[in-house]
């Protein structure tokens, strides 16, 4: 899912505004997640009852917001009818160093849908601590175990640019 291209934003613009938290926060991108689920589920070549979601950093944030959003009032997740959002077909989630800092409004809300989940936590993430990431994941599904891998790396360790405090680690 590309939350930027459809908005007419270049990668450089997105890195400067979205990655810094100035624009398009997770709660807004949660609507993109819901739109992607709905769109994919309508395709004849996709089994909408067996979907997996994967998100890195902000993408993980967006997925977590989508899974935890109340979906009661128009406008939540920037959707006209959030109550119609259906997550029942989501069977698996992969989260790579999801953003779980103070701007993640739903970080301590339990998920409304708890699919099998694998979360990768970066031990040297400059945006959160391992302890905070684990606390957020503990709240997410309560009774459902979320598998976690803590890796010796920085936030975005798999991003080749390795900007700022982020260090690329090809291994």
N, C-alpha and C positions, 0 to 999 in steps of 0.2 A: 504494500500500500504506500503510495506517495502522497503525503499530505501537503506537499509543497507545489508540485507541478500543476495540479488542478487549480491552484490559487494564483498561478502565474509567477511563482517565486523561484528564483534560481537556487542552486545549492549554496552558493556564496552568501546570498541574502539570508537563506535559512540558517546557515551556520552563525551568521552575525546577529540574527534576531531571535530565532527559535532556541538555539542551543544556549543562548545567554539568558533565556527566560523572559525576554521582553515581549514576545508574541507567541500566540498559539500554545497555550498551556495544556496540560494533560486532560483536563475536564472538557476542553473544546475538541481536542483530537479524539476523545472517546466517541463522539458523534461520527467521526470518520471510520472508527472501528465498526460501529453499528451499521453504517452505510455499506462498508465492505462485506460484512456478513450477509446483509440483505441482498446485495447485488450478486455475490457468489452463489448464494443459496438458490437463486432463480435460474442459474445457468443449467442447461440440460446435461452438461458434462461434469457437473459437480454434485456430490452427495452432500446436501446441506445438513444432513443429520450426523455428519462425521467431519467436523472442521477442527483445524488447529490454528492457534494464533501465536505469532512470534513477534517479539518487540525488543529492540535494543534501546536503552536509555529512555528517551522521551517516548518511544514506541511502547516500551514496557509500562511506563507511567500511564499512557493512554489506555492500554489494555486493562490495567488495574483499576483505573477510574471507571471504565465501561462495566467491569465486573461488579463494582461496588455502588454505582450511581443509583439514587433512589428511583428514578424514572417515573415520577408522579406528576410533574407539572410541565406544561409546554415550555420549551426553551432549555430544559436541562440537556446537557451535552450538545447544545445548539440544535436540537431536534424539535420539529413541530409536535410530534407525538411520541415522546420517549416511552410511553407505556406499551407501545406496539413493538418495541425493540425486543427481539427474541434471541436469547443466548443458548437455548436448549440444544442446538446442534454443535456447540463448541465442546469438544471432548478432551482437548489438550491445549496447554499453554506453555510457551517457552519465554522466559524473561532473562535477558542479559543485562546485568547491572542496571535494573530499572531505577529511574529517578524516584526517590522516596523522601526528598527534602521538604522543607516547610511549605513550598508552593504546591505540593501534592495534597490537595484538599481532602482526598479520600483515603489517605494513607493509613488511617486508623479506623476505617469503616470496614465491617465484614463484607465479604463478597456475597452477592445474591446468587451467584452460580459458581460452583467450585469444581472445575474440571481437573484432571490430572495435570500437575504443574511441576516444571523444573525451573528453578531460579539460579542464575549464576551471579554470585556476589563478588565484587572486586575487593580484595583485602586492603588495597591502598587507594580507594575511591576518594577523591577530594570533595565529593558532593554529599557523602554520608559515611557513617561508620558501619562496620560489620554488625555491631550490636543494634543499631537503629534499623538496618535492613532486616535483620532477623526478627525484631519486634514487630515490624510492619507485616512481615509474612506470617508471624504467629497469629495476628488478629485476622488476617485475610480469610482463612477457612476454618479456623478453630478446630473442628473435629476431623478435618481432612488434612492429612500430612502433605506438605509441600516439600518435594525433594529439593535440596540446596547443594550447590557446589560453590565453595569459596576458593577462588583462584588467587595466586600471588601475582596480582597485576593492578593496574590503575583503571580508572573509569575509561572506557573506550580503548582498552588494550589491543583490540583487534582492528582498530581504525588506523590505516597506514599513515595518515598525516601526523599523528602523535603531537598535536598542538598543546601548548601550555603545560599543565601538570600531567597530561595524559601521555603515556609512553607506549608506543607500539611494541607488541611482543608477538612476533610471527609464530613462535613455538606455541 
